[in-house]
């Protein structure tokens, strides 16, 4: 693996890892794992959640590749950044208005 590929790998890994911490997906997985009434292996829950996240990431890669052929990467970055900022502002607004 080249240095550029390693750098890209760790950048994506860190960004996605940090974004997923405390996410609804993680909380839902924790709920499934905490259900003691179901005689299901925790490994089953782990592999099911891992498969779902892998499929979701795969869809993101395919959609991003397709969008990259239609829209410039800079425009995608601007739209994604603006979307995250708007979600953040909305979240802060909702937190302060309670």
Jmol script that loads the backbone (N, CA, C; Angstrom):
load data "model"
ATOM      1  N   UNK A   1       0.854  -1.175   0.000  1.00  0.00           N
ATOM      2  CA  UNK A   1       0.000   0.000   0.000  1.00  0.00           C
ATOM      3  C   UNK A   1       0.900   1.239   0.000  1.00  0.00           C
ATOM      4  N   UNK A   2       0.563   2.202  -0.824  1.00  0.00           N
ATOM      5  CA  UNK A   2       1.364   3.420  -0.910  1.00  0.00           C
ATOM      6  C   UNK A   2       1.106   4.318   0.292  1.00  0.00           C
ATOM      7  N   UNK A   3       1.985   5.284   0.466  1.00  0.00           N
ATOM      8  CA  UNK A   3       1.814   6.241   1.561  1.00  0.00           C
ATOM      9  C   UNK A   3       0.502   7.011   1.414  1.00  0.00           C
ATOM     10  N   UNK A   4       0.185   7.400   0.182  1.00  0.00           N
ATOM     11  CA  UNK A   4      -1.071   8.134  -0.058  1.00  0.00           C
ATOM     12  C   UNK A   4      -2.282   7.264   0.284  1.00  0.00           C
ATOM     13  N   UNK A   5      -2.214   5.976  -0.069  1.00  0.00           N
ATOM     14  CA  UNK A   5      -3.321   5.076   0.229  1.00  0.00           C
ATOM     15  C   UNK A   5      -3.457   4.868   1.738  1.00  0.00           C
ATOM     16  N   UNK A   6      -2.340   4.721   2.432  1.00  0.00           N
ATOM     17  CA  UNK A   6      -2.386   4.578   3.887  1.00  0.00           C
ATOM     18  C   UNK A   6      -2.946   5.825   4.548  1.00  0.00           C
ATOM     19  N   UNK A   7      -2.531   6.980   4.059  1.00  0.00           N
ATOM     20  CA  UNK A   7      -3.028   8.240   4.612  1.00  0.00           C
ATOM     21  C   UNK A   7      -4.534   8.349   4.385  1.00  0.00           C
ATOM     22  N   UNK A   8      -4.997   7.994   3.197  1.00  0.00           N
ATOM     23  CA  UNK A   8      -6.433   8.038   2.901  1.00  0.00           C
ATOM     24  C   UNK A   8      -7.189   7.046   3.790  1.00  0.00           C
ATOM     25  N   UNK A   9      -6.624   5.844   3.951  1.00  0.00           N
ATOM     26  CA  UNK A   9      -7.259   4.825   4.792  1.00  0.00           C
ATOM     27  C   UNK A   9      -7.458   5.342   6.201  1.00  0.00           C
ATOM     28  N   UNK A  10      -6.397   5.863   6.809  1.00  0.00           N
ATOM     29  CA  UNK A  10      -6.496   6.310   8.194  1.00  0.00           C
ATOM     30  C   UNK A  10      -7.354   7.560   8.336  1.00  0.00           C
ATOM     31  N   UNK A  11      -7.366   8.427   7.342  1.00  0.00           N
ATOM     32  CA  UNK A  11      -8.229   9.606   7.375  1.00  0.00           C
ATOM     33  C   UNK A  11      -9.697   9.194   7.364  1.00  0.00           C
ATOM     34  N   UNK A  12     -10.047   8.297   6.434  1.00  0.00           N
ATOM     35  CA  UNK A  12     -11.434   7.825   6.345  1.00  0.00           C
ATOM     36  C   UNK A  12     -11.805   7.045   7.602  1.00  0.00           C
ATOM     37  N   UNK A  13     -10.906   6.161   8.052  1.00  0.00           N
ATOM     38  CA  UNK A  13     -11.179   5.369   9.252  1.00  0.00           C
ATOM     39  C   UNK A  13     -11.467   6.267  10.446  1.00  0.00           C
ATOM     40  N   UNK A  14     -10.603   7.238  10.677  1.00  0.00           N
ATOM     41  CA  UNK A  14     -10.762   8.114  11.831  1.00  0.00           C
ATOM     42  C   UNK A  14     -12.042   8.948  11.729  1.00  0.00           C
ATOM     43  N   UNK A  15     -12.312   9.495  10.546  1.00  0.00           N
ATOM     44  CA  UNK A  15     -13.514  10.320  10.368  1.00  0.00           C
ATOM     45  C   UNK A  15     -14.780   9.508  10.606  1.00  0.00           C
ATOM     46  N   UNK A  16     -14.853   8.315  10.025  1.00  0.00           N
ATOM     47  CA  UNK A  16     -16.056   7.485  10.180  1.00  0.00           C
ATOM     48  C   UNK A  16     -16.159   6.970  11.608  1.00  0.00           C
ATOM     49  N   UNK A  17     -15.037   6.549  12.190  1.00  0.00           N
ATOM     50  CA  UNK A  17     -15.045   6.045  13.563  1.00  0.00           C
ATOM     51  C   UNK A  17     -15.570   7.102  14.526  1.00  0.00           C
ATOM     52  N   UNK A  18     -15.053   8.318  14.415  1.00  0.00           N
ATOM     53  CA  UNK A  18     -15.488   9.390  15.309  1.00  0.00           C
ATOM     54  C   UNK A  18     -16.948   9.771  15.057  1.00  0.00           C
ATOM     55  N   UNK A  19     -17.359   9.752  13.789  1.00  0.00           N
ATOM     56  CA  UNK A  19     -18.749  10.100  13.457  1.00  0.00           C
ATOM     57  C   UNK A  19     -19.726   9.063  13.996  1.00  0.00           C
ATOM     58  N   UNK A  20     -19.306   7.816  14.083  1.00  0.00           N
ATOM     59  CA  UNK A  20     -20.203   6.746  14.527  1.00  0.00           C
ATOM     60  C   UNK A  20     -20.285   6.607  16.040  1.00  0.00           C
ATOM     61  N   UNK A  21     -19.320   7.157  16.776  1.00  0.00           N
ATOM     62  CA  UNK A  21     -19.356   7.032  18.235  1.00  0.00           C
ATOM     63  C   UNK A  21     -20.593   7.735  18.780  1.00  0.00           C
ATOM     64  N   UNK A  22     -21.382   7.005  19.540  1.00  0.00           N
ATOM     65  CA  UNK A  22     -22.588   7.592  20.116  1.00  0.00           C
ATOM     66  C   UNK A  22     -23.710   7.794  19.126  1.00  0.00           C
ATOM     67  N   UNK A  23     -23.546   7.301  17.917  1.00  0.00           N
ATOM     68  CA  UNK A  23     -24.550   7.429  16.871  1.00  0.00           C
ATOM     69  C   UNK A  23     -25.740   6.513  17.198  1.00  0.00           C
ATOM     70  N   UNK A  24     -26.873   6.773  16.560  1.00  0.00           N
ATOM     71  CA  UNK A  24     -28.056   5.936  16.768  1.00  0.00           C
ATOM     72  C   UNK A  24     -27.765   4.478  16.423  1.00  0.00           C
ATOM     73  N   UNK A  25     -26.906   4.252  15.433  1.00  0.00           N
ATOM     74  CA  UNK A  25     -26.553   2.885  15.056  1.00  0.00           C
ATOM     75  C   UNK A  25     -25.866   2.175  16.212  1.00  0.00           C
ATOM     76  N   UNK A  26     -24.922   2.853  16.840  1.00  0.00           N
ATOM     77  CA  UNK A  26     -24.210   2.252  17.962  1.00  0.00           C
ATOM     78  C   UNK A  26     -25.164   2.013  19.133  1.00  0.00           C
ATOM     79  N   UNK A  27     -26.035   2.964  19.382  1.00  0.00           N
ATOM     80  CA  UNK A  27     -26.997   2.808  20.478  1.00  0.00           C
ATOM     81  C   UNK A  27     -27.953   1.641  20.217  1.00  0.00           C
ATOM     82  N   UNK A  28     -28.408   1.497  18.978  1.00  0.00           N
ATOM     83  CA  UNK A  28     -29.293   0.380  18.636  1.00  0.00           C
ATOM     84  C   UNK A  28     -28.561  -0.950  18.817  1.00  0.00           C
ATOM     85  N   UNK A  29     -27.310  -1.003  18.399  1.00  0.00           N
ATOM     86  CA  UNK A  29     -26.522  -2.228  18.571  1.00  0.00           C
ATOM     87  C   UNK A  29     -26.346  -2.549  20.053  1.00  0.00           C
ATOM     88  N   UNK A  30     -26.108  -1.523  20.858  1.00  0.00           N
ATOM     89  CA  UNK A  30     -25.981  -1.737  22.303  1.00  0.00           C
ATOM     90  C   UNK A  30     -27.282  -2.281  22.892  1.00  0.00           C
ATOM     91  N   UNK A  31     -28.430  -1.784  22.413  1.00  0.00           N
ATOM     92  CA  UNK A  31     -29.716  -2.279  22.897  1.00  0.00           C
ATOM     93  C   UNK A  31     -29.895  -3.759  22.567  1.00  0.00           C
ATOM     94  N   UNK A  32     -29.571  -4.138  21.325  1.00  0.00           N
ATOM     95  CA  UNK A  32     -29.679  -5.543  20.946  1.00  0.00           C
ATOM     96  C   UNK A  32     -28.759  -6.412  21.803  1.00  0.00           C
ATOM     97  N   UNK A  33     -27.551  -5.921  22.061  1.00  0.00           N
ATOM     98  CA  UNK A  33     -26.583  -6.693  22.844  1.00  0.00           C
ATOM     99  C   UNK A  33     -26.993  -6.789  24.310  1.00  0.00           C
ATOM    100  N   UNK A  34     -27.729  -5.818  24.806  1.00  0.00           N
ATOM    101  CA  UNK A  34     -28.095  -5.824  26.223  1.00  0.00           C
ATOM    102  C   UNK A  34     -29.345  -6.656  26.510  1.00  0.00           C
ATOM    103  N   UNK A  35     -30.031  -7.105  25.462  1.00  0.00           N
ATOM    104  CA  UNK A  35     -31.249  -7.888  25.647  1.00  0.00           C
ATOM    105  C   UNK A  35     -30.887  -9.286  26.150  1.00  0.00           C
ATOM    106  N   UNK A  36     -30.994  -9.479  27.443  1.00  0.00           N
ATOM    107  CA  UNK A  36     -30.625 -10.756  28.060  1.00  0.00           C
ATOM    108  C   UNK A  36     -31.705 -11.813  27.890  1.00  0.00           C
ATOM    109  N   UNK A  37     -32.920 -11.421  27.526  1.00  0.00           N
ATOM    110  CA  UNK A  37     -34.009 -12.390  27.387  1.00  0.00           C
ATOM    111  C   UNK A  37     -33.870 -13.213  26.106  1.00  0.00           C
ATOM    112  N   UNK A  38     -33.135 -12.690  25.124  1.00  0.00           N
ATOM    113  CA  UNK A  38     -32.963 -13.413  23.858  1.00  0.00           C
ATOM    114  C   UNK A  38     -31.689 -14.254  23.925  1.00  0.00           C
ATOM    115  N   UNK A  39     -31.816 -15.559  23.688  1.00  0.00           N
ATOM    116  CA  UNK A  39     -30.630 -16.435  23.745  1.00  0.00           C
ATOM    117  C   UNK A  39     -29.815 -16.369  22.454  1.00  0.00           C
ATOM    118  N   UNK A  40     -29.334 -15.180  22.144  1.00  0.00           N
ATOM    119  CA  UNK A  40     -28.572 -14.966  20.911  1.00  0.00           C
ATOM    120  C   UNK A  40     -27.142 -14.598  21.283  1.00  0.00           C
ATOM    121  N   UNK A  41     -26.205 -15.179  20.564  1.00  0.00           N
ATOM    122  CA  UNK A  41     -24.791 -14.894  20.794  1.00  0.00           C
ATOM    123  C   UNK A  41     -24.488 -13.427  20.497  1.00  0.00           C
ATOM    124  N   UNK A  42     -23.645 -12.855  21.308  1.00  0.00           N
ATOM    125  CA  UNK A  42     -23.216 -11.463  21.072  1.00  0.00           C
ATOM    126  C   UNK A  42     -22.439 -11.380  19.759  1.00  0.00           C
ATOM    127  N   UNK A  43     -21.822 -12.473  19.344  1.00  0.00           N
ATOM    128  CA  UNK A  43     -21.109 -12.498  18.060  1.00  0.00           C
ATOM    129  C   UNK A  43     -22.093 -12.348  16.904  1.00  0.00           C
ATOM    130  N   UNK A  44     -23.292 -12.917  17.039  1.00  0.00           N
ATOM    131  CA  UNK A  44     -24.319 -12.769  16.007  1.00  0.00           C
ATOM    132  C   UNK A  44     -24.682 -11.297  15.846  1.00  0.00           C
ATOM    133  N   UNK A  45     -24.853 -10.624  16.959  1.00  0.00           N
ATOM    134  CA  UNK A  45     -25.169  -9.195  16.930  1.00  0.00           C
ATOM    135  C   UNK A  45     -24.012  -8.417  16.311  1.00  0.00           C
ATOM    136  N   UNK A  46     -22.789  -8.738  16.715  1.00  0.00           N
ATOM    137  CA  UNK A  46     -21.610  -8.060  16.179  1.00  0.00           C
ATOM    138  C   UNK A  46     -21.521  -8.230  14.663  1.00  0.00           C
ATOM    139  N   UNK A  47     -21.655  -9.462  14.172  1.00  0.00           N
ATOM    140  CA  UNK A  47     -21.524  -9.706  12.735  1.00  0.00           C
ATOM    141  C   UNK A  47     -22.681  -9.100  11.941  1.00  0.00           C
ATOM    142  N   UNK A  48     -23.887  -9.134  12.506  1.00  0.00           N
ATOM    143  CA  UNK A  48     -25.028  -8.516  11.818  1.00  0.00           C
ATOM    144  C   UNK A  48     -24.840  -7.003  11.708  1.00  0.00           C
ATOM    145  N   UNK A  49     -24.416  -6.367  12.810  1.00  0.00           N
ATOM    146  CA  UNK A  49     -24.185  -4.916  12.787  1.00  0.00           C
ATOM    147  C   UNK A  49     -23.030  -4.573  11.851  1.00  0.00           C
ATOM    148  N   UNK A  50     -21.979  -5.386  11.871  1.00  0.00           N
ATOM    149  CA  UNK A  50     -20.833  -5.152  10.987  1.00  0.00           C
ATOM    150  C   UNK A  50     -21.235  -5.272   9.519  1.00  0.00           C
ATOM    151  N   UNK A  51     -22.040  -6.291   9.206  1.00  0.00           N
ATOM    152  CA  UNK A  51     -22.497  -6.468   7.827  1.00  0.00           C
ATOM    153  C   UNK A  51     -23.357  -5.289   7.380  1.00  0.00           C
ATOM    154  N   UNK A  52     -24.227  -4.817   8.261  1.00  0.00           N
ATOM    155  CA  UNK A  52     -25.083  -3.675   7.921  1.00  0.00           C
ATOM    156  C   UNK A  52     -24.253  -2.427   7.669  1.00  0.00           C
ATOM    157  N   UNK A  53     -23.264  -2.178   8.534  1.00  0.00           N
ATOM    158  CA  UNK A  53     -22.415  -0.999   8.353  1.00  0.00           C
ATOM    159  C   UNK A  53     -21.550  -1.121   7.103  1.00  0.00           C
ATOM    160  N   UNK A  54     -21.092  -2.332   6.803  1.00  0.00           N
ATOM    161  CA  UNK A  54     -20.294  -2.552   5.594  1.00  0.00           C
ATOM    162  C   UNK A  54     -21.135  -2.298   4.349  1.00  0.00           C
ATOM    163  N   UNK A  55     -22.361  -2.815   4.335  1.00  0.00           N
ATOM    164  CA  UNK A  55     -23.248  -2.584   3.198  1.00  0.00           C
ATOM    165  C   UNK A  55     -23.559  -1.096   3.047  1.00  0.00           C
ATOM    166  N   UNK A  56     -23.825  -0.440   4.170  1.00  0.00           N
ATOM    167  CA  UNK A  56     -24.110   0.994   4.141  1.00  0.00           C
ATOM    168  C   UNK A  56     -22.917   1.781   3.582  1.00  0.00           C
ATOM    169  N   UNK A  57     -21.710   1.426   4.024  1.00  0.00           N
ATOM    170  CA  UNK A  57     -20.508   2.094   3.517  1.00  0.00           C
ATOM    171  C   UNK A  57     -20.327   1.802   2.028  1.00  0.00           C
ATOM    172  N   UNK A  58     -20.618   0.584   1.618  1.00  0.00           N
ATOM    173  CA  UNK A  58     -20.512   0.227   0.197  1.00  0.00           C
ATOM    174  C   UNK A  58     -21.449   1.055  -0.663  1.00  0.00           C
ATOM    175  N   UNK A  59     -22.672   1.234  -0.173  1.00  0.00           N
ATOM    176  CA  UNK A  59     -23.634   2.084  -0.897  1.00  0.00           C
ATOM    177  C   UNK A  59     -23.104   3.511  -0.977  1.00  0.00           C
ATOM    178  N   UNK A  60     -22.498   3.986   0.115  1.00  0.00           N
ATOM    179  CA  UNK A  60     -21.921   5.331   0.108  1.00  0.00           C
ATOM    180  C   UNK A  60     -20.796   5.475  -0.909  1.00  0.00           C
ATOM    181  N   UNK A  61     -19.953   4.455  -1.017  1.00  0.00           N
ATOM    182  CA  UNK A  61     -18.849   4.493  -1.985  1.00  0.00           C
ATOM    183  C   UNK A  61     -19.389   4.492  -3.412  1.00  0.00           C
ATOM    184  N   UNK A  62     -20.351   3.618  -3.694  1.00  0.00           N
ATOM    185  CA  UNK A  62     -20.929   3.552  -5.037  1.00  0.00           C
ATOM    186  C   UNK A  62     -21.637   4.862  -5.379  1.00  0.00           C
ATOM    187  N   UNK A  63     -22.444   5.374  -4.449  1.00  0.00           N
ATOM    188  CA  UNK A  63     -23.160   6.628  -4.699  1.00  0.00           C
ATOM    189  C   UNK A  63     -22.190   7.790  -4.864  1.00  0.00           C
ATOM    190  N   UNK A  64     -21.140   7.812  -4.023  1.00  0.00           N
ATOM    191  CA  UNK A  64     -20.147   8.883  -4.147  1.00  0.00           C
ATOM    192  C   UNK A  64     -19.389   8.818  -5.458  1.00  0.00           C
ATOM    193  N   UNK A  65     -19.058   7.617  -5.900  1.00  0.00           N
ATOM    194  CA  UNK A  65     -18.371   7.458  -7.189  1.00  0.00           C
ATOM    195  C   UNK A  65     -19.261   7.920  -8.332  1.00  0.00           C
ATOM    196  N   UNK A  66     -20.533   7.548  -8.269  1.00  0.00           N
ATOM    197  CA  UNK A  66     -21.472   7.942  -9.316  1.00  0.00           C
ATOM    198  C   UNK A  66     -21.675   9.457  -9.318  1.00  0.00           C
ATOM    199  N   UNK A  67     -21.893  10.029  -8.111  1.00  0.00           N
ATOM    200  CA  UNK A  67     -22.074  11.482  -8.026  1.00  0.00           C
ATOM    201  C   UNK A  67     -20.822  12.225  -8.493  1.00  0.00           C
ATOM    202  N   UNK A  68     -19.652  11.634  -8.235  1.00  0.00           N
ATOM    203  CA  UNK A  68     -18.401  12.263  -8.656  1.00  0.00           C
ATOM    204  C   UNK A  68     -18.263  12.383 -10.160  1.00  0.00           C
ATOM    205  N   UNK A  69     -19.008  11.561 -10.904  1.00  0.00           N
ATOM    206  CA  UNK A  69     -18.977  11.673 -12.367  1.00  0.00           C
ATOM    207  C   UNK A  69     -19.930  12.755 -12.862  1.00  0.00           C
ATOM    208  N   UNK A  70     -20.894  13.133 -12.023  1.00  0.00           N
ATOM    209  CA  UNK A  70     -21.890  14.122 -12.420  1.00  0.00           C
ATOM    210  C   UNK A  70     -21.609  15.515 -11.866  1.00  0.00           C
ATOM    211  N   UNK A  71     -20.999  15.568 -10.683  1.00  0.00           N
ATOM    212  CA  UNK A  71     -20.774  16.828  -9.978  1.00  0.00           C
ATOM    213  C   UNK A  71     -19.309  16.886  -9.569  1.00  0.00           C
ATOM    214  N   UNK A  72     -18.753  18.068  -9.555  1.00  0.00           N
ATOM    215  CA  UNK A  72     -17.351  18.203  -9.174  1.00  0.00           C
ATOM    216  C   UNK A  72     -17.153  17.854  -7.695  1.00  0.00           C
ATOM    217  N   UNK A  73     -16.001  17.263  -7.361  1.00  0.00           N
ATOM    218  CA  UNK A  73     -15.729  16.936  -5.958  1.00  0.00           C
ATOM    219  C   UNK A  73     -15.817  18.165  -5.044  1.00  0.00           C
ATOM    220  N   UNK A  74     -15.404  19.322  -5.546  1.00  0.00           N
ATOM    221  CA  UNK A  74     -15.481  20.544  -4.740  1.00  0.00           C
ATOM    222  C   UNK A  74     -16.931  20.879  -4.399  1.00  0.00           C
ATOM    223  N   UNK A  75     -17.818  20.754  -5.379  1.00  0.00           N
ATOM    224  CA  UNK A  75     -19.238  21.031  -5.130  1.00  0.00           C
ATOM    225  C   UNK A  75     -19.803  20.042  -4.114  1.00  0.00           C
ATOM    226  N   UNK A  76     -19.422  18.767  -4.233  1.00  0.00           N
ATOM    227  CA  UNK A  76     -19.876  17.772  -3.263  1.00  0.00           C
ATOM    228  C   UNK A  76     -19.389  18.103  -1.857  1.00  0.00           C
ATOM    229  N   UNK A  77     -18.130  18.531  -1.744  1.00  0.00           N
ATOM    230  CA  UNK A  77     -17.585  18.909  -0.439  1.00  0.00           C
ATOM    231  C   UNK A  77     -18.336  20.096   0.143  1.00  0.00           C
ATOM    232  N   UNK A  78     -18.634  21.089  -0.699  1.00  0.00           N
ATOM    233  CA  UNK A  78     -19.360  22.261  -0.228  1.00  0.00           C
ATOM    234  C   UNK A  78     -20.764  21.894   0.250  1.00  0.00           C
ATOM    235  N   UNK A  79     -21.451  21.069  -0.522  1.00  0.00           N
ATOM    236  CA  UNK A  79     -22.809  20.660  -0.148  1.00  0.00           C
ATOM    237  C   UNK A  79     -22.773  19.821   1.133  1.00  0.00           C
ATOM    238  N   UNK A  80     -21.838  18.870   1.210  1.00  0.00           N
ATOM    239  CA  UNK A  80     -21.735  18.029   2.409  1.00  0.00           C
ATOM    240  C   UNK A  80     -21.385  18.879   3.630  1.00  0.00           C
ATOM    241  N   UNK A  81     -20.431  19.790   3.477  1.00  0.00           N
ATOM    242  CA  UNK A  81     -20.050  20.659   4.593  1.00  0.00           C
ATOM    243  C   UNK A  81     -21.193  21.535   5.048  1.00  0.00           C
ATOM    244  N   UNK A  82     -21.905  22.117   4.091  1.00  0.00           N
ATOM    245  CA  UNK A  82     -23.053  22.961   4.435  1.00  0.00           C
ATOM    246  C   UNK A  82     -24.137  22.134   5.122  1.00  0.00           C
ATOM    247  N   UNK A  83     -24.338  20.905   4.649  1.00  0.00           N
ATOM    248  CA  UNK A  83     -25.329  20.032   5.276  1.00  0.00           C
ATOM    249  C   UNK A  83     -24.983  19.732   6.726  1.00  0.00           C
ATOM    250  N   UNK A  84     -23.698  19.430   6.986  1.00  0.00           N
ATOM    251  CA  UNK A  84     -23.278  19.157   8.360  1.00  0.00           C
ATOM    252  C   UNK A  84     -23.431  20.394   9.240  1.00  0.00           C
ATOM    253  N   UNK A  85     -23.088  21.566   8.696  1.00  0.00           N
ATOM    254  CA  UNK A  85     -23.230  22.799   9.470  1.00  0.00           C
ATOM    255  C   UNK A  85     -24.702  23.045   9.791  1.00  0.00           C
ATOM    256  N   UNK A  86     -25.581  22.866   8.802  1.00  0.00           N
ATOM    257  CA  UNK A  86     -27.013  23.069   9.037  1.00  0.00           C
ATOM    258  C   UNK A  86     -27.557  22.092  10.079  1.00  0.00           C
ATOM    259  N   UNK A  87     -27.129  20.845  10.009  1.00  0.00           N
ATOM    260  CA  UNK A  87     -27.564  19.864  11.014  1.00  0.00           C
ATOM    261  C   UNK A  87     -27.073  20.284  12.398  1.00  0.00           C
ATOM    262  N   UNK A  88     -25.832  20.764  12.478  1.00  0.00           N
ATOM    263  CA  UNK A  88     -25.289  21.224  13.754  1.00  0.00           C
ATOM    264  C   UNK A  88     -26.051  22.414  14.310  1.00  0.00           C
ATOM    265  N   UNK A  89     -26.347  23.382  13.446  1.00  0.00           N
ATOM    266  CA  UNK A  89     -27.094  24.565  13.875  1.00  0.00           C
ATOM    267  C   UNK A  89     -28.491  24.155  14.327  1.00  0.00           C
ATOM    268  N   UNK A  90     -29.133  23.270  13.575  1.00  0.00           N
ATOM    269  CA  UNK A  90     -30.467  22.796  13.940  1.00  0.00           C
ATOM    270  C   UNK A  90     -30.428  22.073  15.285  1.00  0.00           C
ATOM    271  N   UNK A  91     -29.427  21.254  15.501  1.00  0.00           N
ATOM    272  CA  UNK A  91     -29.290  20.522  16.769  1.00  0.00           C
ATOM    273  C   UNK A  91     -29.095  21.485  17.928  1.00  0.00           C
ATOM    274  N   UNK A  92     -28.242  22.488  17.749  1.00  0.00           N
ATOM    275  CA  UNK A  92     -28.038  23.491  18.799  1.00  0.00           C
ATOM    276  C   UNK A  92     -29.321  24.279  19.072  1.00  0.00           C
ATOM    277  N   UNK A  93     -30.019  24.649  18.008  1.00  0.00           N
ATOM    278  CA  UNK A  93     -31.281  25.383  18.153  1.00  0.00           C
ATOM    279  C   UNK A  93     -32.283  24.564  18.969  1.00  0.00           C
ATOM    280  N   UNK A  94     -32.431  23.283  18.614  1.00  0.00           N
ATOM    281  CA  UNK A  94     -33.378  22.418  19.323  1.00  0.00           C
ATOM    282  C   UNK A  94     -32.959  22.245  20.796  1.00  0.00           C
ATOM    283  N   UNK A  95     -31.660  22.157  21.055  1.00  0.00           N
ATOM    284  CA  UNK A  95     -31.184  21.970  22.421  1.00  0.00           C
ATOM    285  C   UNK A  95     -31.453  23.219  23.273  1.00  0.00           C
ATOM    286  N   UNK A  96     -31.298  24.391  22.689  1.00  0.00           N
ATOM    287  CA  UNK A  96     -31.505  25.639  23.438  1.00  0.00           C
ATOM    288  C   UNK A  96     -32.970  26.004  23.558  1.00  0.00           C
ATOM    289  N   UNK A  97     -33.798  25.499  22.656  1.00  0.00           N
ATOM    290  CA  UNK A  97     -35.203  25.891  22.703  1.00  0.00           C
ATOM    291  C   UNK A  97     -36.043  24.998  23.611  1.00  0.00           C
ATOM    292  N   UNK A  98     -35.432  24.018  24.207  1.00  0.00           N
ATOM    293  CA  UNK A  98     -36.192  23.112  25.099  1.00  0.00           C
ATOM    294  C   UNK A  98     -36.372  23.726  26.459  1.00  0.00           C
TER     295      UNK A  98
END
end "model"
wireframe off; spacefill off
backbone 0.3
color backbone group
